[in-house]
Amino acid sequence: TYFTRTEDGALAVISSISRDHTALRGETLTEIATHKAGIMRPGKLALTPERQAPEALEALSAAADRIGARLETVPGDTPQQENLALATRASQEILGVDLPDFSLALWPARFELLEPRDSKRRQRRVLVDSAHNGDSAYKLFQHCRKHTDATWTLVFGCGQEKEGLDDMII
């Protein structure tokens, strides 16, 4: 979730909502979305992915109506595409410009494929991603399954109190 102040007002950008930091924001997606909707401002634009979980999107819509903000959804098939679409739309709104093509951009720790340094040795490629809760880990697994038939070994670490831990182990 991001909040950008401009000279003439504010723009709220609320990225994909999942169960994370529940001690601060609530247990349900509705509670978390309602908490994050606090960055919306009357008469100002609020952006969120169109693939937002239905209960989160419903809570954001209700909050936008209550606050008087204009909620707009942006498309994207993957979390990375959603974030790019949010950034592009925000830059159009704030700066009046389109972002350049990010197809060659490096996104450290976001589906970053590390190639072996020594091609003569049989080393495995390593995929690094900062998926840090059950929802983002699940989306990462689904993306891997959809775009490759490779066998994956997953190594990750998190505290046992982490939200969505069951979704991380499949």
DRENFIVO-171532 format. One record per residue (C-alpha): x, y, z; residue in one letter; residue number from 0. Coordinates in steps of 0.1 Angstrom, whole numbers, padded with zeros to 4 digits. Layout:
+-------+-------+-------+------+-----+
:    xx :    yy :    zz : rest :  nr :
+-------+-------+-------+------+-----+
:     X :     Y :     Z :    a : NUM :
...
+-------+-------+-------+------+-----+
# end
This chain:
+-------+-------+-------+------+-----+
:    xx :    yy :    zz : rest :  nr :
+-------+-------+-------+------+-----+
:  0000 :  0000 :  0000 :    t :   0 :
:  0014 :  0034 : -0010 :    y :   1 :
:  0003 :  0069 : -0004 :    f :   2 :
:  0016 :  0097 : -0026 :    t :   3 :
:  0011 :  0134 : -0017 :    r :   4 :
:  0010 :  0159 : -0046 :    t :   5 :
:  0007 :  0196 : -0045 :    e :   6 :
: -0030 :  0195 : -0053 :    d :   7 :
: -0041 :  0166 : -0032 :    g :   8 :
: -0034 :  0129 : -0029 :    a :   9 :
: -0034 :  0096 : -0048 :    l :  10 :
: -0038 :  0063 : -0029 :    a :  11 :
: -0023 :  0031 : -0044 :    v :  12 :
: -0034 : -0001 : -0026 :    i :  13 :
: -0016 : -0031 : -0039 :    s :  14 :
: -0028 : -0067 : -0036 :    s :  15 :
: -0042 : -0074 : -0002 :    i :  16 :
: -0035 : -0106 :  0017 :    s :  17 :
: -0034 : -0118 :  0053 :    r :  18 :
: -0002 : -0103 :  0066 :    d :  19 :
:  0006 : -0084 :  0098 :    h :  20 :
: -0028 : -0094 :  0112 :    t :  21 :
: -0020 : -0082 :  0147 :    a :  22 :
: -0020 : -0046 :  0133 :    l :  23 :
: -0046 : -0047 :  0106 :    r :  24 :
: -0072 : -0074 :  0114 :    g :  25 :
: -0077 : -0111 :  0108 :    e :  26 :
: -0099 : -0110 :  0077 :    t :  27 :
: -0093 : -0095 :  0042 :    l :  28 :
: -0123 : -0072 :  0049 :    t :  29 :
: -0107 : -0059 :  0080 :    e :  30 :
: -0073 : -0055 :  0064 :    i :  31 :
: -0087 : -0037 :  0033 :    a :  32 :
: -0108 : -0014 :  0056 :    t :  33 :
: -0076 : -0005 :  0075 :    h :  34 :
: -0056 :  0001 :  0043 :    k :  35 :
: -0085 :  0022 :  0029 :    a :  36 :
: -0076 :  0048 :  0055 :    g :  37 :
: -0051 :  0063 :  0030 :    i :  38 :
: -0080 :  0073 :  0007 :    m :  39 :
: -0090 :  0110 :  0005 :    r :  40 :
: -0123 :  0126 : -0004 :    p :  41 :
: -0125 :  0135 : -0041 :    g :  42 :
: -0091 :  0118 : -0049 :    k :  43 :
: -0082 :  0088 : -0069 :    l :  44 :
: -0075 :  0055 : -0053 :    a :  45 :
: -0060 :  0027 : -0074 :    l :  46 :
: -0060 : -0011 : -0067 :    t :  47 :
: -0056 : -0043 : -0089 :    p :  48 :
: -0088 : -0056 : -0106 :    e :  49 :
: -0077 : -0091 : -0094 :    r :  50 :
: -0080 : -0080 : -0058 :    q :  51 :
: -0097 : -0106 : -0036 :    a :  52 :
: -0135 : -0101 : -0039 :    p :  53 :
: -0140 : -0094 : -0002 :    e :  54 :
: -0111 : -0070 : -0002 :    a :  55 :
: -0124 : -0052 : -0033 :    l :  56 :
: -0159 : -0049 : -0018 :    e :  57 :
: -0144 : -0034 :  0014 :    a :  58 :
: -0123 : -0009 : -0006 :    l :  59 :
: -0154 :  0000 : -0027 :    s :  60 :
: -0175 :  0006 :  0004 :    a :  61 :
: -0147 :  0027 :  0020 :    a :  62 :
: -0143 :  0048 : -0012 :    a :  63 :
: -0181 :  0054 : -0012 :    d :  64 :
: -0180 :  0064 :  0024 :    r :  65 :
: -0150 :  0086 :  0021 :    i :  66 :
: -0159 :  0101 : -0013 :    g :  67 :
: -0128 :  0088 : -0031 :    a :  68 :
: -0128 :  0075 : -0067 :    r :  69 :
: -0117 :  0039 : -0067 :    l :  70 :
: -0102 :  0026 : -0100 :    e :  71 :
: -0090 : -0009 : -0107 :    t :  72 :
: -0061 : -0017 : -0130 :    v :  73 :
: -0055 : -0050 : -0149 :    p :  74 :
: -0026 : -0074 : -0145 :    g :  75 :
: -0023 : -0112 : -0147 :    d :  76 :
:  0006 : -0116 : -0123 :    t :  77 :
:  0016 : -0097 : -0091 :    p :  78 :
:  0045 : -0081 : -0110 :    q :  79 :
:  0021 : -0070 : -0139 :    q :  80 :
: -0003 : -0056 : -0113 :    e :  81 :
:  0024 : -0035 : -0096 :    n :  82 :
:  0036 : -0022 : -0130 :    l :  83 :
:  0000 : -0013 : -0140 :    a :  84 :
: -0005 :  0005 : -0107 :    l :  85 :
:  0028 :  0024 : -0111 :    a :  86 :
:  0020 :  0033 : -0147 :    t :  87 :
: -0015 :  0045 : -0138 :    r :  88 :
: -0002 :  0065 : -0108 :    a :  89 :
:  0025 :  0082 : -0130 :    s :  90 :
: -0002 :  0091 : -0156 :    q :  91 :
: -0023 :  0107 : -0129 :    e :  92 :
:  0005 :  0125 : -0110 :    i :  93 :
:  0030 :  0133 : -0137 :    l :  94 :
:  0009 :  0131 : -0168 :    g :  95 :
:  0033 :  0107 : -0184 :    v :  96 :
:  0035 :  0070 : -0193 :    d :  97 :
:  0063 :  0049 : -0178 :    l :  98 :
:  0088 :  0034 : -0202 :    p :  99 :
:  0087 : -0002 : -0212 :    d : 100 :
:  0099 : -0022 : -0182 :    f : 101 :
:  0103 : -0055 : -0200 :    s : 102 :
:  0141 : -0053 : -0196 :    l : 103 :
:  0140 : -0039 : -0161 :    a : 104 :
:  0157 : -0058 : -0132 :    l : 105 :
:  0134 : -0066 : -0103 :    w : 106 :
:  0157 : -0078 : -0076 :    p : 107 :
:  0142 : -0107 : -0056 :    a : 108 :
:  0110 : -0107 : -0077 :    r : 109 :
:  0110 : -0138 : -0098 :    f : 110 :
:  0148 : -0132 : -0103 :    e : 111 :
:  0165 : -0161 : -0121 :    l : 112 :
:  0201 : -0165 : -0111 :    l : 113 :
:  0222 : -0184 : -0137 :    e : 114 :
:  0252 : -0206 : -0127 :    p : 115 :
:  0285 : -0188 : -0131 :    r : 116 :
:  0303 : -0218 : -0144 :    d : 117 :
:  0284 : -0233 : -0174 :    s : 118 :
:  0308 : -0263 : -0175 :    k : 119 :
:  0296 : -0275 : -0141 :    r : 120 :
:  0262 : -0290 : -0136 :    r : 121 :
:  0247 : -0263 : -0114 :    q : 122 :
:  0211 : -0256 : -0110 :    r : 123 :
:  0196 : -0222 : -0118 :    r : 124 :
:  0181 : -0205 : -0087 :    v : 125 :
:  0149 : -0185 : -0086 :    l : 126 :
:  0148 : -0158 : -0059 :    v : 127 :
:  0115 : -0142 : -0049 :    d : 128 :
:  0105 : -0122 : -0019 :    s : 129 :
:  0071 : -0139 : -0015 :    a : 130 :
:  0067 : -0134 :  0023 :    h : 131 :
:  0032 : -0147 :  0031 :    n : 132 :
:  0009 : -0175 :  0021 :    g : 133 :
: -0009 : -0155 : -0006 :    d : 134 :
:  0023 : -0143 : -0023 :    s : 135 :
:  0039 : -0177 : -0020 :    a : 136 :
:  0008 : -0194 : -0035 :    y : 137 :
:  0009 : -0169 : -0065 :    k : 138 :
:  0046 : -0176 : -0070 :    l : 139 :
:  0040 : -0214 : -0071 :    f : 140 :
:  0011 : -0210 : -0095 :    q : 141 :
:  0032 : -0188 : -0118 :    h : 142 :
:  0061 : -0213 : -0118 :    c : 143 :
:  0037 : -0242 : -0126 :    r : 144 :
:  0020 : -0222 : -0154 :    k : 145 :
:  0052 : -0210 : -0171 :    h : 146 :
:  0076 : -0240 : -0168 :    t : 147 :
:  0076 : -0277 : -0165 :    d : 148 :
:  0108 : -0277 : -0145 :    a : 149 :
:  0111 : -0294 : -0112 :    t : 150 :
:  0115 : -0269 : -0084 :    w : 151 :
:  0131 : -0272 : -0050 :    t : 152 :
:  0119 : -0245 : -0027 :    l : 153 :
:  0139 : -0232 :  0002 :    v : 154 :
:  0124 : -0205 :  0024 :    f : 155 :
:  0124 : -0194 :  0060 :    g : 156 :
:  0098 : -0178 :  0082 :    c : 157 :
:  0086 : -0177 :  0117 :    g : 158 :
:  0060 : -0203 :  0126 :    q : 159 :
:  0036 : -0175 :  0136 :    e : 160 :
:  0036 : -0162 :  0100 :    k : 161 :
:  0002 : -0158 :  0084 :    e : 162 :
: -0007 : -0182 :  0057 :    g : 163 :
:  0021 : -0207 :  0066 :    l : 164 :
: -0001 : -0236 :  0055 :    d : 165 :
: -0004 : -0221 :  0020 :    d : 166 :
:  0034 : -0219 :  0017 :    m : 167 :
:  0037 : -0257 :  0021 :    i : 168 :
:  0022 : -0276 : -0008 :    i : 169 :
+-------+-------+-------+------+-----+
# end
